Amino acid sequence: RMAAAPPSYCFVAFPPCSRDGLVVFGKNSARPRDEVQEVVYFAAAEHDPGSKVECTYIEIEQAPKTHAVVLSRPSWLWGAEMGANEHGVCVANEAVVTREPASESEALLGMDLVRLGLERGATAKEALDVIVALLEEHGQGGNYYEDGSSCHTFQSAFLIVDRNEAWILETSGKYWAAEKITEGVKCICNQLSLTTKIDAEHPELRNYVKSQGWWNGDSDFNFSEVFSLADDHLACCSGRESLEKQGGDVSAQAMIDVLRDKDSGVCVDSESFLTTASIVSVLPQDPSFPCIHYFTGTPDPSRSIFKPFIFVDDVKLVPKVQSPSFGDDDPAKKIPRFQEKPDRRHELYKAHEWARSLLENDQDKGQKLMRIMLDLEKQGLEAMEDILSRTEILDPAEVVDLFYDCVDTELKFFK
């Protein structure tokens, strides 16, 4: 049984640590090794009053309007591990364990809250407000894994970022605290990190922990100390030093390098867990420039390439990174759940499996392929840097096929 929370890492870097007025966000999603993540786009939409939305396990009230979102998600669930919306908001979550047992009864998953925050919040603070309001109303709970034999439950932490600020939101049941960040480098991983600097919190938080006997009200209120299991709240972020070493030069490439680093533990490849997908987002503080979101859509960033996506109207959909849909026949939607595991691999995932076996069995060919892939990635990164250094406004027609073309080119190399 995988009782430990999967060791995902999320990062954000602000000026002066990051390059020229850019906010840089990144996450490695560590999940069960064989789980497939897909990259999906949903256009902005208006919804009739009283309409409902079916999340992973429960149905809730739909919002009158939802923003356009691009998500990287385990393909059996409704929500997302990480993603962005058209307003330059990025959200990623972490599974955490607190002294409060997580609920097995089906409610909202942390991953559902990622998507709901992105669909309903036009700024980082709005997304935070959406998440905590839904947490209060519906609670969190249910199986985090597509596993019919055992229920794996966790509490949630979130990194919520926009062009101006970031919020670290940590939760236990419906209780929560949050810290606002506007400079430097921050990392969150699979344990609580908030201490005494709390900029927003559940109105009943302190009364609740007093009533549980976890805090006497005399000492400084330290969220991690109060909510962590004994000795669990250690500084966990091995990737942060690498970013801080960049000395004011954290760029998309620097963030990608950190996410690829296996020695630091940021790129997870263990017996139970693997980095099944990664994201890097570059959010210019000047709103006249577009935000750029890079997705791998495949496992292990050290063997994957980061492909750029920019929000424009009528952006071209990319079925080759989307898993097959099983509709109401999906074992994740039937009760009892997960009685079987369908094949959720998408076309890019399958091509990657072939490339992985090549890397393992024929080193020369494998390394040559990897060099070609990284060269392709570099071209993409340079083209995006060019877009961010121009004076004229971006023509949407130029990037409407951007992510589609990158995936297509990657598949052609594998062929």
Contacts in CASP RR format, 6 or more apart in sequence:
PFRMAT RR
TARGET T0000
AUTHOR 0000-0000-0000
METHOD contacts of the structure
MODEL  1
RMAAAPPSYCFVAFPPCSRDGLVVFGKNSARPRDEVQEVVYFAAAEHDPG
SKVECTYIEIEQAPKTHAVVLSRPSWLWGAEMGANEHGVCVANEAVVTRE
PASESEALLGMDLVRLGLERGATAKEALDVIVALLEEHGQGGNYYEDGSS
CHTFQSAFLIVDRNEAWILETSGKYWAAEKITEGVKCICNQLSLTTKIDA
EHPELRNYVKSQGWWNGDSDFNFSEVFSLADDHLACCSGRESLEKQGGDV
SAQAMIDVLRDKDSGVCVDSESFLTTASIVSVLPQDPSFPCIHYFTGTPD
PSRSIFKPFIFVDDVKLVPKVQSPSFGDDDPAKKIPRFQEKPDRRHELYK
AHEWARSLLENDQDKGQKLMRIMLDLEKQGLEAMEDILSRTEILDPAEVV
DLFYDCVDTELKFFK
1 150 0 8 1.000
1 152 0 8 1.000
2 32 0 8 1.000
2 145 0 8 1.000
2 152 0 8 1.000
2 272 0 8 1.000
2 273 0 8 1.000
3 97 0 8 1.000
3 152 0 8 1.000
4 97 0 8 1.000
4 190 0 8 1.000
5 94 0 8 1.000
5 95 0 8 1.000
5 96 0 8 1.000
5 97 0 8 1.000
5 154 0 8 1.000
5 190 0 8 1.000
5 191 0 8 1.000
6 30 0 8 1.000
6 31 0 8 1.000
6 32 0 8 1.000
6 95 0 8 1.000
6 190 0 8 1.000
6 268 0 8 1.000
6 273 0 8 1.000
7 30 0 8 1.000
7 189 0 8 1.000
7 190 0 8 1.000
7 265 0 8 1.000
7 268 0 8 1.000
7 273 0 8 1.000
8 27 0 8 1.000
8 28 0 8 1.000
8 29 0 8 1.000
8 30 0 8 1.000
8 31 0 8 1.000
8 81 0 8 1.000
8 92 0 8 1.000
8 94 0 8 1.000
8 95 0 8 1.000
8 189 0 8 1.000
8 190 0 8 1.000
8 268 0 8 1.000
8 275 0 8 1.000
9 27 0 8 1.000
9 28 0 8 1.000
9 30 0 8 1.000
9 187 0 8 1.000
9 188 0 8 1.000
9 189 0 8 1.000
9 237 0 8 1.000
9 239 0 8 1.000
9 259 0 8 1.000
9 266 0 8 1.000
10 25 0 8 1.000
10 26 0 8 1.000
10 27 0 8 1.000
10 82 0 8 1.000
10 92 0 8 1.000
10 94 0 8 1.000
10 159 0 8 1.000
10 187 0 8 1.000
10 188 0 8 1.000
10 189 0 8 1.000
11 24 0 8 1.000
11 25 0 8 1.000
11 26 0 8 1.000
11 27 0 8 1.000
11 159 0 8 1.000
11 185 0 8 1.000
11 186 0 8 1.000
11 187 0 8 1.000
11 239 0 8 1.000
11 240 0 8 1.000
11 243 0 8 1.000
11 255 0 8 1.000
11 258 0 8 1.000
12 23 0 8 1.000
12 24 0 8 1.000
12 25 0 8 1.000
12 26 0 8 1.000
12 159 0 8 1.000
12 161 0 8 1.000
12 166 0 8 1.000
12 181 0 8 1.000
12 185 0 8 1.000
12 186 0 8 1.000
13 23 0 8 1.000
13 24 0 8 1.000
13 184 0 8 1.000
13 185 0 8 1.000
13 243 0 8 1.000
13 250 0 8 1.000
13 255 0 8 1.000
14 23 0 8 1.000
14 166 0 8 1.000
14 181 0 8 1.000
14 182 0 8 1.000
14 183 0 8 1.000
14 184 0 8 1.000
14 185 0 8 1.000
15 21 0 8 1.000
15 22 0 8 1.000
15 23 0 8 1.000
15 183 0 8 1.000
15 248 0 8 1.000
15 285 0 8 1.000
16 183 0 8 1.000
16 184 0 8 1.000
16 248 0 8 1.000
17 183 0 8 1.000
17 184 0 8 1.000
17 185 0 8 1.000
17 243 0 8 1.000
17 244 0 8 1.000
17 246 0 8 1.000
17 247 0 8 1.000
17 248 0 8 1.000
17 250 0 8 1.000
18 24 0 8 1.000
18 184 0 8 1.000
18 248 0 8 1.000
18 249 0 8 1.000
18 250 0 8 1.000
18 251 0 8 1.000
19 248 0 8 1.000
19 249 0 8 1.000
19 250 0 8 1.000
19 251 0 8 1.000
21 284 0 8 1.000
21 285 0 8 1.000
21 286 0 8 1.000
22 251 0 8 1.000
22 282 0 8 1.000
22 283 0 8 1.000
22 284 0 8 1.000
22 285 0 8 1.000
22 388 0 8 1.000
23 161 0 8 1.000
23 162 0 8 1.000
23 163 0 8 1.000
23 164 0 8 1.000
23 166 0 8 1.000
23 282 0 8 1.000
23 283 0 8 1.000
23 284 0 8 1.000
23 285 0 8 1.000
24 250 0 8 1.000
24 251 0 8 1.000
24 252 0 8 1.000
24 254 0 8 1.000
24 255 0 8 1.000
24 280 0 8 1.000
24 281 0 8 1.000
24 282 0 8 1.000
24 283 0 8 1.000
25 90 0 8 1.000
25 92 0 8 1.000
25 159 0 8 1.000
25 161 0 8 1.000
25 166 0 8 1.000
25 255 0 8 1.000
25 279 0 8 1.000
25 280 0 8 1.000
25 281 0 8 1.000
25 282 0 8 1.000
25 283 0 8 1.000
26 82 0 8 1.000
26 90 0 8 1.000
26 92 0 8 1.000
26 255 0 8 1.000
26 259 0 8 1.000
26 278 0 8 1.000
26 279 0 8 1.000
26 280 0 8 1.000
26 281 0 8 1.000
27 81 0 8 1.000
27 82 0 8 1.000
27 92 0 8 1.000
27 159 0 8 1.000
27 259 0 8 1.000
27 278 0 8 1.000
27 279 0 8 1.000
28 259 0 8 1.000
28 266 0 8 1.000
28 267 0 8 1.000
28 268 0 8 1.000
28 275 0 8 1.000
28 278 0 8 1.000
28 301 0 8 1.000
29 37 0 8 1.000
29 72 0 8 1.000
29 81 0 8 1.000
29 82 0 8 1.000
29 92 0 8 1.000
29 275 0 8 1.000
29 276 0 8 1.000
29 277 0 8 1.000
29 278 0 8 1.000
29 279 0 8 1.000
30 190 0 8 1.000
30 268 0 8 1.000
30 273 0 8 1.000
30 274 0 8 1.000
30 275 0 8 1.000
30 276 0 8 1.000
31 37 0 8 1.000
31 74 0 8 1.000
31 81 0 8 1.000
31 145 0 8 1.000
31 273 0 8 1.000
31 274 0 8 1.000
31 276 0 8 1.000
32 145 0 8 1.000
32 146 0 8 1.000
32 147 0 8 1.000
32 272 0 8 1.000
32 273 0 8 1.000
32 274 0 8 1.000
32 276 0 8 1.000
33 272 0 8 1.000
33 273 0 8 1.000
33 274 0 8 1.000
33 276 0 8 1.000
35 74 0 8 1.000
35 76 0 8 1.000
35 145 0 8 1.000
35 146 0 8 1.000
35 276 0 8 1.000
36 74 0 8 1.000
36 75 0 8 1.000
36 276 0 8 1.000
36 323 0 8 1.000
36 344 0 8 1.000
36 345 0 8 1.000
36 346 0 8 1.000
36 349 0 8 1.000
37 72 0 8 1.000
37 73 0 8 1.000
37 74 0 8 1.000
37 75 0 8 1.000
37 81 0 8 1.000
37 276 0 8 1.000
37 277 0 8 1.000
37 297 0 8 1.000
37 299 0 8 1.000
38 72 0 8 1.000
38 73 0 8 1.000
38 75 0 8 1.000
38 297 0 8 1.000
38 321 0 8 1.000
38 322 0 8 1.000
38 323 0 8 1.000
38 344 0 8 1.000
38 346 0 8 1.000
39 70 0 8 1.000
39 71 0 8 1.000
39 72 0 8 1.000
39 277 0 8 1.000
39 295 0 8 1.000
39 297 0 8 1.000
39 309 0 8 1.000
39 318 0 8 1.000
39 321 0 8 1.000
39 322 0 8 1.000
39 403 0 8 1.000
40 70 0 8 1.000
40 71 0 8 1.000
40 73 0 8 1.000
40 322 0 8 1.000
41 68 0 8 1.000
41 69 0 8 1.000
41 70 0 8 1.000
41 71 0 8 1.000
41 309 0 8 1.000
41 315 0 8 1.000
41 317 0 8 1.000
41 318 0 8 1.000
42 66 0 8 1.000
42 68 0 8 1.000
42 69 0 8 1.000
42 71 0 8 1.000
42 119 0 8 1.000
43 68 0 8 1.000
44 65 0 8 1.000
44 66 0 8 1.000
44 67 0 8 1.000
44 68 0 8 1.000
44 86 0 8 1.000
45 65 0 8 1.000
45 66 0 8 1.000
46 64 0 8 1.000
46 65 0 8 1.000
47 62 0 8 1.000
47 63 0 8 1.000
47 64 0 8 1.000
47 65 0 8 1.000
47 66 0 8 1.000
49 64 0 8 1.000
50 61 0 8 1.000
50 62 0 8 1.000
51 61 0 8 1.000
51 62 0 8 1.000
52 59 0 8 1.000
52 60 0 8 1.000
52 61 0 8 1.000
52 62 0 8 1.000
53 59 0 8 1.000
53 60 0 8 1.000
53 61 0 8 1.000
53 62 0 8 1.000
54 78 0 8 1.000
55 78 0 8 1.000
55 79 0 8 1.000
55 108 0 8 1.000
55 109 0 8 1.000
55 112 0 8 1.000
55 116 0 8 1.000
56 77 0 8 1.000
56 78 0 8 1.000
56 79 0 8 1.000
56 108 0 8 1.000
56 109 0 8 1.000
56 111 0 8 1.000
56 112 0 8 1.000
56 332 0 8 1.000
57 106 0 8 1.000
57 107 0 8 1.000
57 108 0 8 1.000
57 109 0 8 1.000
57 141 0 8 1.000
57 142 0 8 1.000
58 106 0 8 1.000
58 107 0 8 1.000
58 108 0 8 1.000
58 138 0 8 1.000
60 108 0 8 1.000
60 134 0 8 1.000
60 137 0 8 1.000
60 138 0 8 1.000
63 119 0 8 1.000
63 120 0 8 1.000
66 119 0 8 1.000
66 120 0 8 1.000
67 85 0 8 1.000
67 86 0 8 1.000
67 87 0 8 1.000
67 118 0 8 1.000
67 119 0 8 1.000
67 120 0 8 1.000
67 121 0 8 1.000
67 122 0 8 1.000
68 85 0 8 1.000
68 86 0 8 1.000
68 311 0 8 1.000
69 80 0 8 1.000
69 83 0 8 1.000
69 84 0 8 1.000
69 85 0 8 1.000
69 86 0 8 1.000
69 115 0 8 1.000
69 118 0 8 1.000
69 119 0 8 1.000
70 83 0 8 1.000
70 84 0 8 1.000
70 85 0 8 1.000
70 293 0 8 1.000
70 295 0 8 1.000
70 309 0 8 1.000
70 311 0 8 1.000
71 79 0 8 1.000
71 80 0 8 1.000
71 82 0 8 1.000
71 83 0 8 1.000
71 114 0 8 1.000
71 115 0 8 1.000
71 118 0 8 1.000
72 80 0 8 1.000
72 81 0 8 1.000
72 82 0 8 1.000
72 83 0 8 1.000
72 277 0 8 1.000
72 278 0 8 1.000
72 279 0 8 1.000
72 295 0 8 1.000
72 297 0 8 1.000
73 79 0 8 1.000
73 80 0 8 1.000
73 81 0 8 1.000
73 111 0 8 1.000
73 115 0 8 1.000
74 81 0 8 1.000
74 111 0 8 1.000
74 146 0 8 1.000
74 276 0 8 1.000
75 322 0 8 1.000
75 323 0 8 1.000
75 344 0 8 1.000
75 346 0 8 1.000
76 146 0 8 1.000
76 330 0 8 1.000
76 332 0 8 1.000
76 344 0 8 1.000
77 109 0 8 1.000
77 111 0 8 1.000
77 112 0 8 1.000
77 332 0 8 1.000
78 111 0 8 1.000
78 112 0 8 1.000
78 115 0 8 1.000
79 109 0 8 1.000
79 111 0 8 1.000
79 112 0 8 1.000
79 114 0 8 1.000
79 115 0 8 1.000
79 116 0 8 1.000
80 111 0 8 1.000
80 114 0 8 1.000
80 115 0 8 1.000
80 118 0 8 1.000
81 92 0 8 1.000
81 93 0 8 1.000
81 111 0 8 1.000
81 114 0 8 1.000
81 277 0 8 1.000
82 90 0 8 1.000
82 91 0 8 1.000
82 92 0 8 1.000
82 93 0 8 1.000
82 114 0 8 1.000
82 277 0 8 1.000
82 279 0 8 1.000
83 90 0 8 1.000
83 91 0 8 1.000
83 92 0 8 1.000
83 114 0 8 1.000
83 118 0 8 1.000
83 279 0 8 1.000
83 281 0 8 1.000
83 293 0 8 1.000
84 90 0 8 1.000
84 91 0 8 1.000
84 118 0 8 1.000
84 279 0 8 1.000
84 281 0 8 1.000
84 291 0 8 1.000
84 293 0 8 1.000
84 311 0 8 1.000
85 118 0 8 1.000
85 119 0 8 1.000
85 121 0 8 1.000
85 122 0 8 1.000
85 311 0 8 1.000
86 311 0 8 1.000
87 121 0 8 1.000
87 122 0 8 1.000
87 123 0 8 1.000
87 162 0 8 1.000
88 162 0 8 1.000
88 163 0 8 1.000
88 281 0 8 1.000
88 283 0 8 1.000
88 291 0 8 1.000
88 311 0 8 1.000
89 117 0 8 1.000
89 118 0 8 1.000
89 121 0 8 1.000
89 122 0 8 1.000
89 123 0 8 1.000
89 124 0 8 1.000
89 126 0 8 1.000
89 127 0 8 1.000
89 160 0 8 1.000
89 161 0 8 1.000
89 162 0 8 1.000
90 159 0 8 1.000
90 160 0 8 1.000
90 161 0 8 1.000
90 162 0 8 1.000
90 279 0 8 1.000
90 281 0 8 1.000
90 283 0 8 1.000
90 293 0 8 1.000
91 114 0 8 1.000
91 117 0 8 1.000
91 118 0 8 1.000
91 127 0 8 1.000
91 158 0 8 1.000
91 159 0 8 1.000
91 160 0 8 1.000
91 161 0 8 1.000
92 114 0 8 1.000
92 158 0 8 1.000
92 159 0 8 1.000
92 279 0 8 1.000
93 110 0 8 1.000
93 111 0 8 1.000
93 113 0 8 1.000
93 114 0 8 1.000
93 156 0 8 1.000
93 157 0 8 1.000
93 158 0 8 1.000
93 159 0 8 1.000
94 156 0 8 1.000
94 157 0 8 1.000
94 158 0 8 1.000
94 159 0 8 1.000
94 188 0 8 1.000
94 189 0 8 1.000
94 190 0 8 1.000
95 110 0 8 1.000
95 144 0 8 1.000
95 154 0 8 1.000
95 155 0 8 1.000
95 156 0 8 1.000
95 190 0 8 1.000
96 154 0 8 1.000
96 155 0 8 1.000
96 156 0 8 1.000
96 157 0 8 1.000
96 170 0 8 1.000
96 190 0 8 1.000
96 191 0 8 1.000
96 192 0 8 1.000
97 154 0 8 1.000
97 155 0 8 1.000
97 190 0 8 1.000
97 191 0 8 1.000
97 229 0 8 1.000
97 232 0 8 1.000
98 155 0 8 1.000
98 172 0 8 1.000
98 192 0 8 1.000
98 227 0 8 1.000
98 228 0 8 1.000
98 229 0 8 1.000
99 172 0 8 1.000
99 214 0 8 1.000
99 227 0 8 1.000
99 228 0 8 1.000
99 229 0 8 1.000
100 155 0 8 1.000
100 172 0 8 1.000
100 173 0 8 1.000
100 227 0 8 1.000
101 153 0 8 1.000
102 140 0 8 1.000
102 141 0 8 1.000
102 153 0 8 1.000
102 154 0 8 1.000
102 155 0 8 1.000
102 173 0 8 1.000
103 139 0 8 1.000
103 140 0 8 1.000
103 141 0 8 1.000
103 142 0 8 1.000
103 153 0 8 1.000
103 173 0 8 1.000
104 141 0 8 1.000
104 142 0 8 1.000
104 143 0 8 1.000
104 151 0 8 1.000
104 153 0 8 1.000
105 141 0 8 1.000
105 142 0 8 1.000
106 141 0 8 1.000
106 142 0 8 1.000
107 138 0 8 1.000
107 139 0 8 1.000
107 140 0 8 1.000
107 141 0 8 1.000
107 142 0 8 1.000
108 116 0 8 1.000
108 134 0 8 1.000
108 135 0 8 1.000
108 138 0 8 1.000
108 139 0 8 1.000
108 140 0 8 1.000
108 141 0 8 1.000
109 140 0 8 1.000
109 141 0 8 1.000
109 142 0 8 1.000
109 144 0 8 1.000
110 140 0 8 1.000
110 156 0 8 1.000
110 158 0 8 1.000
111 144 0 8 1.000
113 131 0 8 1.000
113 134 0 8 1.000
113 135 0 8 1.000
113 140 0 8 1.000
113 156 0 8 1.000
113 158 0 8 1.000
114 158 0 8 1.000
116 130 0 8 1.000
116 131 0 8 1.000
116 134 0 8 1.000
117 127 0 8 1.000
117 130 0 8 1.000
117 131 0 8 1.000
117 160 0 8 1.000
118 127 0 8 1.000
120 126 0 8 1.000
120 127 0 8 1.000
120 130 0 8 1.000
121 127 0 8 1.000
121 129 0 8 1.000
121 130 0 8 1.000
123 162 0 8 1.000
123 164 0 8 1.000
124 160 0 8 1.000
124 161 0 8 1.000
124 162 0 8 1.000
124 164 0 8 1.000
124 165 0 8 1.000
124 166 0 8 1.000
124 167 0 8 1.000
125 165 0 8 1.000
125 167 0 8 1.000
127 160 0 8 1.000
128 158 0 8 1.000
128 160 0 8 1.000
128 167 0 8 1.000
128 169 0 8 1.000
128 178 0 8 1.000
128 200 0 8 1.000
131 158 0 8 1.000
131 160 0 8 1.000
131 169 0 8 1.000
132 169 0 8 1.000
132 171 0 8 1.000
132 176 0 8 1.000
132 202 0 8 1.000
135 171 0 8 1.000
135 173 0 8 1.000
135 174 0 8 1.000
135 176 0 8 1.000
136 174 0 8 1.000
136 202 0 8 1.000
139 173 0 8 1.000
139 174 0 8 1.000
140 155 0 8 1.000
140 156 0 8 1.000
140 171 0 8 1.000
140 173 0 8 1.000
140 174 0 8 1.000
141 153 0 8 1.000
142 151 0 8 1.000
142 153 0 8 1.000
143 151 0 8 1.000
143 152 0 8 1.000
143 153 0 8 1.000
143 337 0 8 1.000
143 338 0 8 1.000
144 152 0 8 1.000
144 153 0 8 1.000
144 154 0 8 1.000
145 152 0 8 1.000
146 332 0 8 1.000
146 338 0 8 1.000
146 341 0 8 1.000
147 338 0 8 1.000
148 336 0 8 1.000
148 337 0 8 1.000
148 338 0 8 1.000
148 339 0 8 1.000
155 171 0 8 1.000
155 172 0 8 1.000
155 173 0 8 1.000
156 171 0 8 1.000
157 168 0 8 1.000
157 169 0 8 1.000
157 170 0 8 1.000
157 171 0 8 1.000
157 188 0 8 1.000
157 192 0 8 1.000
157 193 0 8 1.000
158 167 0 8 1.000
158 168 0 8 1.000
158 169 0 8 1.000
158 170 0 8 1.000
158 171 0 8 1.000
159 166 0 8 1.000
159 167 0 8 1.000
159 168 0 8 1.000
159 169 0 8 1.000
159 186 0 8 1.000
159 188 0 8 1.000
160 166 0 8 1.000
160 167 0 8 1.000
160 168 0 8 1.000
160 169 0 8 1.000
161 167 0 8 1.000
161 281 0 8 1.000
161 283 0 8 1.000
162 283 0 8 1.000
163 283 0 8 1.000
163 284 0 8 1.000
163 285 0 8 1.000
163 287 0 8 1.000
163 291 0 8 1.000
164 182 0 8 1.000
164 285 0 8 1.000
165 180 0 8 1.000
165 181 0 8 1.000
165 182 0 8 1.000
166 180 0 8 1.000
166 181 0 8 1.000
166 182 0 8 1.000
166 186 0 8 1.000
167 178 0 8 1.000
167 179 0 8 1.000
167 180 0 8 1.000
167 181 0 8 1.000
167 199 0 8 1.000
167 200 0 8 1.000
168 178 0 8 1.000
168 179 0 8 1.000
168 181 0 8 1.000
168 186 0 8 1.000
168 188 0 8 1.000
168 193 0 8 1.000
168 194 0 8 1.000
169 176 0 8 1.000
169 177 0 8 1.000
169 178 0 8 1.000
170 176 0 8 1.000
170 177 0 8 1.000
170 178 0 8 1.000
170 192 0 8 1.000
170 193 0 8 1.000
170 194 0 8 1.000
170 223 0 8 1.000
170 227 0 8 1.000
172 227 0 8 1.000
174 202 0 8 1.000
175 202 0 8 1.000
175 204 0 8 1.000
175 205 0 8 1.000
175 208 0 8 1.000
175 209 0 8 1.000
176 201 0 8 1.000
176 202 0 8 1.000
176 205 0 8 1.000
177 194 0 8 1.000
177 198 0 8 1.000
177 200 0 8 1.000
177 201 0 8 1.000
177 202 0 8 1.000
177 205 0 8 1.000
177 223 0 8 1.000
178 194 0 8 1.000
178 198 0 8 1.000
178 199 0 8 1.000
178 200 0 8 1.000
178 201 0 8 1.000
179 194 0 8 1.000
179 197 0 8 1.000
179 198 0 8 1.000
179 199 0 8 1.000
180 199 0 8 1.000
180 200 0 8 1.000
185 240 0 8 1.000
185 243 0 8 1.000
185 244 0 8 1.000
185 250 0 8 1.000
186 240 0 8 1.000
187 236 0 8 1.000
187 237 0 8 1.000
187 239 0 8 1.000
187 240 0 8 1.000
187 243 0 8 1.000
188 237 0 8 1.000
189 236 0 8 1.000
189 237 0 8 1.000
190 236 0 8 1.000
191 224 0 8 1.000
191 228 0 8 1.000
191 232 0 8 1.000
191 233 0 8 1.000
191 234 0 8 1.000
191 236 0 8 1.000
192 223 0 8 1.000
192 224 0 8 1.000
192 227 0 8 1.000
192 228 0 8 1.000
192 232 0 8 1.000
192 233 0 8 1.000
193 224 0 8 1.000
193 233 0 8 1.000
193 236 0 8 1.000
194 223 0 8 1.000
194 224 0 8 1.000
195 222 0 8 1.000
195 223 0 8 1.000
195 224 0 8 1.000
195 225 0 8 1.000
196 220 0 8 1.000
196 221 0 8 1.000
196 222 0 8 1.000
196 223 0 8 1.000
198 221 0 8 1.000
198 223 0 8 1.000
202 208 0 8 1.000
206 215 0 8 1.000
206 217 0 8 1.000
206 221 0 8 1.000
209 215 0 8 1.000
209 226 0 8 1.000
209 227 0 8 1.000
210 216 0 8 1.000
210 217 0 8 1.000
214 226 0 8 1.000
214 227 0 8 1.000
215 221 0 8 1.000
215 226 0 8 1.000
224 233 0 8 1.000
225 233 0 8 1.000
238 264 0 8 1.000
238 265 0 8 1.000
238 266 0 8 1.000
239 258 0 8 1.000
239 261 0 8 1.000
239 264 0 8 1.000
239 266 0 8 1.000
242 257 0 8 1.000
242 258 0 8 1.000
242 261 0 8 1.000
242 264 0 8 1.000
243 250 0 8 1.000
243 254 0 8 1.000
243 255 0 8 1.000
243 258 0 8 1.000
246 254 0 8 1.000
251 282 0 8 1.000
252 280 0 8 1.000
252 282 0 8 1.000
252 292 0 8 1.000
252 294 0 8 1.000
252 306 0 8 1.000
252 381 0 8 1.000
252 384 0 8 1.000
253 381 0 8 1.000
255 280 0 8 1.000
256 280 0 8 1.000
256 294 0 8 1.000
256 301 0 8 1.000
256 306 0 8 1.000
258 264 0 8 1.000
258 266 0 8 1.000
259 266 0 8 1.000
259 267 0 8 1.000
259 275 0 8 1.000
259 278 0 8 1.000
259 280 0 8 1.000
259 301 0 8 1.000
260 267 0 8 1.000
260 301 0 8 1.000
260 302 0 8 1.000
261 267 0 8 1.000
262 269 0 8 1.000
262 302 0 8 1.000
267 275 0 8 1.000
267 300 0 8 1.000
267 301 0 8 1.000
267 302 0 8 1.000
268 274 0 8 1.000
268 275 0 8 1.000
269 275 0 8 1.000
269 300 0 8 1.000
274 299 0 8 1.000
274 300 0 8 1.000
275 299 0 8 1.000
275 300 0 8 1.000
275 301 0 8 1.000
276 299 0 8 1.000
277 295 0 8 1.000
277 296 0 8 1.000
277 297 0 8 1.000
277 298 0 8 1.000
277 299 0 8 1.000
278 295 0 8 1.000
278 296 0 8 1.000
278 297 0 8 1.000
278 301 0 8 1.000
278 304 0 8 1.000
278 306 0 8 1.000
279 293 0 8 1.000
279 294 0 8 1.000
279 295 0 8 1.000
279 296 0 8 1.000
280 293 0 8 1.000
280 294 0 8 1.000
280 306 0 8 1.000
281 291 0 8 1.000
281 292 0 8 1.000
281 293 0 8 1.000
281 294 0 8 1.000
282 291 0 8 1.000
282 292 0 8 1.000
282 293 0 8 1.000
282 294 0 8 1.000
282 384 0 8 1.000
282 388 0 8 1.000
283 291 0 8 1.000
284 290 0 8 1.000
284 291 0 8 1.000
284 388 0 8 1.000
288 393 0 8 1.000
289 387 0 8 1.000
289 388 0 8 1.000
289 394 0 8 1.000
290 310 0 8 1.000
290 311 0 8 1.000
290 387 0 8 1.000
290 394 0 8 1.000
290 399 0 8 1.000
291 310 0 8 1.000
291 311 0 8 1.000
292 308 0 8 1.000
292 309 0 8 1.000
292 310 0 8 1.000
292 384 0 8 1.000
292 387 0 8 1.000
292 388 0 8 1.000
293 308 0 8 1.000
293 309 0 8 1.000
293 310 0 8 1.000
294 306 0 8 1.000
294 307 0 8 1.000
294 308 0 8 1.000
294 309 0 8 1.000
295 306 0 8 1.000
295 307 0 8 1.000
295 309 0 8 1.000
295 321 0 8 1.000
295 403 0 8 1.000
296 304 0 8 1.000
296 305 0 8 1.000
296 306 0 8 1.000
296 307 0 8 1.000
297 304 0 8 1.000
297 321 0 8 1.000
297 348 0 8 1.000
297 349 0 8 1.000
298 304 0 8 1.000
298 348 0 8 1.000
298 349 0 8 1.000
298 352 0 8 1.000
299 349 0 8 1.000
299 352 0 8 1.000
300 356 0 8 1.000
303 352 0 8 1.000
303 355 0 8 1.000
303 356 0 8 1.000
303 359 0 8 1.000
303 370 0 8 1.000
304 352 0 8 1.000
305 373 0 8 1.000
305 374 0 8 1.000
305 376 0 8 1.000
305 377 0 8 1.000
305 410 0 8 1.000
306 377 0 8 1.000
306 381 0 8 1.000
307 377 0 8 1.000
307 380 0 8 1.000
307 403 0 8 1.000
307 406 0 8 1.000
307 407 0 8 1.000
307 410 0 8 1.000
308 380 0 8 1.000
308 381 0 8 1.000
308 383 0 8 1.000
308 384 0 8 1.000
308 402 0 8 1.000
308 403 0 8 1.000
308 406 0 8 1.000
309 315 0 8 1.000
309 402 0 8 1.000
309 403 0 8 1.000
310 387 0 8 1.000
310 394 0 8 1.000
310 399 0 8 1.000
310 402 0 8 1.000
312 396 0 8 1.000
312 399 0 8 1.000
312 400 0 8 1.000
313 396 0 8 1.000
314 400 0 8 1.000
315 400 0 8 1.000
315 403 0 8 1.000
316 400 0 8 1.000
316 401 0 8 1.000
316 403 0 8 1.000
316 404 0 8 1.000
317 404 0 8 1.000
318 403 0 8 1.000
318 404 0 8 1.000
318 407 0 8 1.000
319 347 0 8 1.000
320 346 0 8 1.000
320 347 0 8 1.000
320 348 0 8 1.000
320 407 0 8 1.000
320 408 0 8 1.000
320 411 0 8 1.000
321 346 0 8 1.000
321 347 0 8 1.000
321 348 0 8 1.000
321 349 0 8 1.000
321 407 0 8 1.000
322 346 0 8 1.000
323 344 0 8 1.000
323 345 0 8 1.000
323 346 0 8 1.000
323 349 0 8 1.000
324 342 0 8 1.000
324 343 0 8 1.000
324 344 0 8 1.000
324 346 0 8 1.000
326 342 0 8 1.000
327 333 0 8 1.000
330 342 0 8 1.000
331 337 0 8 1.000
331 338 0 8 1.000
331 339 0 8 1.000
331 340 0 8 1.000
331 341 0 8 1.000
331 342 0 8 1.000
332 338 0 8 1.000
345 353 0 8 1.000
347 411 0 8 1.000
348 407 0 8 1.000
348 410 0 8 1.000
348 411 0 8 1.000
351 410 0 8 1.000
351 411 0 8 1.000
351 414 0 8 1.000
351 415 0 8 1.000
352 414 0 8 1.000
354 414 0 8 1.000
355 366 0 8 1.000
355 369 0 8 1.000
355 414 0 8 1.000
358 365 0 8 1.000
358 366 0 8 1.000
358 369 0 8 1.000
359 366 0 8 1.000
359 367 0 8 1.000
359 369 0 8 1.000
359 370 0 8 1.000
369 413 0 8 1.000
369 414 0 8 1.000
372 413 0 8 1.000
373 410 0 8 1.000
373 413 0 8 1.000
376 406 0 8 1.000
376 409 0 8 1.000
376 410 0 8 1.000
376 413 0 8 1.000
380 406 0 8 1.000
387 394 0 8 1.000
387 399 0 8 1.000
END
